[in-house]
């Protein structure tokens, strides 16, 4: 921003880049500055409807969920969310048919509903995946660090945020934080954020991410490895001890 550019001018300059539209065969797709858990942008579609305009998410929420192998979960979650926002849920899309003067409101409602459906399904996926790894991790840590491990504990990071962690173990004169992480992006991002905050402490604990398979993490593995040691749930006891030291 130049010295001559006012705040109002700056706002006017950046605003157009936050929202974009493309037009295809009589329909318009509006890309909004709202993101799904995967990082892709929420998009709504405007098309003609009897007596007005149909505003829909064009099936983007469904495709987002389907990419994680959970397409069957869309219907149930979409129905309950649609009721919250007073819109409709089809087999693969969320939509509302409205008069032209209500299009702006409908865009807000459809985009919010679409994102919430994906969040709910992803939360359930992560919960199921995390619980599976967490249960196995509890058994391992009980065996490796008997009487020196606390489960479902909390710890403050450098930002003063209180983080829920799978376990905290006392190892020698130090502390180790173990976090069960599933292969899904939301779980990885959440764990990574916590690890970076804890790593910024004046005396950070040893940080250990425990996963079912490093291979299954794919491109998410480097992100998780930035602030923590990543080990697999079935690795030897010595691997756990080294990671915690």
C-alpha positions in Angstrom: 0.0 0.0 0.0 1.4 3.4 -1.0 1.5 6.3 1.4 -1.1 8.0 -0.7 -3.5 5.1 -0.7 -6.3 5.4 1.9 -7.9 2.5 3.8 -11.0 3.0 1.7 -9.0 2.8 -1.5 -7.2 -0.3 -0.3 -10.5 -1.9 0.6 -11.9 -1.1 -2.9 -8.8 -2.6 -4.5 -8.7 -5.9 -2.7 -12.5 -6.6 -2.5 -13.0 -7.6 -6.1 -10.3 -10.4 -5.7 -12.2 -11.9 -2.8 -15.3 -12.9 -4.9 -15.2 -14.0 -8.5 -17.9 -15.3 -10.9 -17.9 -17.3 -14.1 -20.8 -17.9 -16.4 -21.5 -21.2 -18.1 -24.5 -22.0 -20.3 -26.9 -19.6 -18.7 -25.8 -20.3 -15.1 -23.4 -18.3 -13.0 -20.9 -19.7 -10.5 -19.9 -17.4 -7.7 -16.7 -18.3 -5.8 -16.8 -17.0 -2.2 -14.0 -16.2 0.3 -15.2 -19.2 2.4 -13.4 -22.5 2.4 -14.2 -26.1 3.0 -12.0 -28.1 5.4 -9.9 -29.3 2.5 -9.0 -25.7 1.6 -11.1 -25.4 -1.6 -13.5 -22.5 -1.9 -17.2 -22.7 -1.4 -19.0 -22.0 -4.7 -22.7 -21.3 -5.3 -24.6 -21.5 -8.6 -27.3 -19.2 -9.8 -29.7 -20.6 -12.4 -33.3 -20.0 -13.6 -36.2 -21.5 -11.7 -39.9 -21.3 -12.0 -40.9 -17.9 -10.7 -37.4 -16.9 -9.7 -33.8 -18.0 -9.3 -32.3 -21.3 -8.0 -29.3 -20.8 -5.7 -27.5 -24.0 -5.1 -24.1 -25.3 -4.1 -24.0 -27.2 -7.4 -23.1 -30.4 -5.5 -19.7 -29.1 -4.3 -20.4 -30.2 -0.7 -21.3 -33.7 -1.9 -18.1 -34.0 -4.0 -16.0 -32.7 -1.2 -17.4 -35.4 1.1 -17.2 -38.1 -1.6 -13.5 -37.4 -2.1 -13.0 -38.7 1.5 -15.1 -41.8 0.7 -18.1 -40.6 2.8 -20.6 -39.7 0.0 -23.3 -41.8 1.7 -23.2 -39.5 4.7 -24.3 -36.5 2.7 -28.1 -37.1 2.7 -28.5 -37.4 6.5 -26.4 -34.4 7.4 -27.6 -32.3 4.5 -31.2 -32.8 5.6 -30.7 -31.6 9.1 -28.5 -28.6 8.1 -31.0 -27.6 5.4 -33.7 -27.4 8.0 -31.6 -25.1 10.1 -31.2 -22.6 7.2 -34.7 -23.1 5.8 -33.4 -24.4 2.5 -33.7 -27.6 0.6 -31.5 -30.7 0.4 -31.5 -32.9 -2.8 -29.7 -36.1 -3.3 -26.4 -34.4 -4.0 -27.0 -30.6 -3.6 -28.3 -28.0 -1.3 -30.5 -25.4 -2.9 -33.2 -22.8 -2.6 -35.6 -21.3 -5.2 -36.2 -17.7 -4.4 -37.4 -14.4 -5.9 -34.8 -12.2 -7.3 -34.9 -9.8 -4.4 -33.9 -12.7 -2.0 -30.9 -14.0 -4.0 -28.3 -12.3 -1.8 -29.7 -13.8 1.4 -30.0 -17.2 -0.3 -26.3 -17.0 -1.3 -25.3 -16.5 2.3 -27.6 -19.3 3.5 -26.6 -21.9 0.8 -22.8 -21.2 1.2 -23.1 -21.5 5.0 -25.2 -24.6 4.9 -22.9 -26.3 2.3 -19.8 -25.6 4.4 -21.5 -26.8 7.6 -22.6 -30.1 6.0 -19.0 -30.9 5.0 -17.7 -29.8 8.5 -20.1 -32.2 10.2 -19.3 -35.1 8.1 -15.5 -34.5 8.4 -15.8 -34.1 12.2 -17.5 -37.5 12.3 -14.9 -39.1 10.0 -12.1 -37.6 12.1 -13.7 -38.7 15.3 -14.0 -42.3 14.1 -10.5 -42.4 12.8 -9.0 -40.7 15.8 -10.8 -43.0 18.2 -9.4 -46.0 16.5 -5.8 -44.8 16.7 -6.4 -43.3 20.2 -7.6 -46.6 21.7 -4.6 -48.5 20.3 -2.3 -45.7 21.5 -3.6 -45.9 25.0 -2.8 -49.6 25.2 0.7 -49.0 24.0 1.5 -46.1 26.3 0.1 -48.0 29.3 2.6 -50.7 28.6 5.6 -48.5 27.7 5.2 -45.8 30.4 3.2 -47.5 33.2 2.2 -45.1 36.0 3.7 -42.2 34.2 1.1 -41.3 31.6 -2.1 -39.3 31.7 -4.8 -39.7 29.0 -7.2 -37.1 27.5 -5.3 -34.3 29.1 -4.9 -30.6 28.3 -1.8 -28.5 27.9 -1.3 -24.7 27.3 0.6 -23.6 24.2 2.7 -20.5 23.7 -0.4 -18.6 22.6 -2.1 -19.5 25.9 -4.5 -21.7 24.0 -5.4 -24.9 25.9 -5.0 -27.9 23.7 -6.7 -31.3 24.2 -4.2 -34.0 23.6 -4.4 -37.8 23.6 -1.8 -38.3 26.3 1.0 -36.7 28.3 3.8 -38.9 29.6 6.7 -38.1 32.0 9.9 -39.5 30.6 13.0 -39.1 32.6 13.2 -35.4 33.6 11.0 -34.3 30.7 7.5 -34.4 29.3 6.2 -35.9 26.1 2.9 -35.1 24.4 1.3 -37.9 22.3 -1.4 -37.1 19.8 -3.4 -39.6 17.8 -3.9 -38.3 14.3 -6.1 -39.8 11.5 -5.3 -39.6 7.8 -7.9 -36.9 7.1 -6.8 -33.3 6.5 -8.8 -31.7 9.3 -7.2 -34.0 11.9 -3.7 -33.3 10.5 -4.3 -29.5 10.4 -5.6 -29.5 13.9 -2.7 -31.5 15.3 -0.2 -29.5 13.3 -1.5 -26.2 14.7 -1.3 -27.5 18.3 2.2 -28.9 17.8 3.5 -25.6 16.4 2.0 -23.7 19.4 3.5 -26.1 21.9 6.9 -26.1 20.1 7.0 -22.3 20.6 7.0 -22.7 24.4 10.2 -21.7 26.3 10.6 -25.3 27.3 8.7 -27.3 24.8 7.7 -30.9 25.5 8.7 -33.7 23.2 5.9 -33.8 20.5 4.8 -37.1 19.0 2.2 -37.6 16.4 0.9 -41.2 16.3 -0.7 -42.4 13.0 -2.0 -45.7 11.6 0.2 -45.4 8.5 2.6 -42.7 7.3 2.0 -43.8 3.7 -1.8 -43.1 4.1 -1.0 -39.5 5.1 0.4 -38.8 1.6 1.2 -35.1 1.1 0.0 -34.3 4.7 3.0 -36.1 6.2 5.5 -33.2 5.7 3.1 -30.8 7.3 2.7 -33.0 10.4 6.5 -33.6 10.5 7.3 -29.9 10.7 6.9 -29.7 14.5 6.5 -33.2 15.7 8.0 -36.7 15.3 5.6 -38.9 13.4 5.5 -42.6 14.4 3.2 -45.4 13.4 1.0 -47.1 16.0 2.5 -50.6 15.5 6.2 -49.6 15.7 8.4 -51.0 18.4 8.4 -49.8 22.0 11.9 -48.4 21.5 10.6 -46.1 18.8 8.1 -44.7 21.2 10.8 -44.2 23.9 13.2 -42.4 21.4 10.4 -40.2 20.2 9.5 -39.2 23.7 13.1 -38.4 24.8 
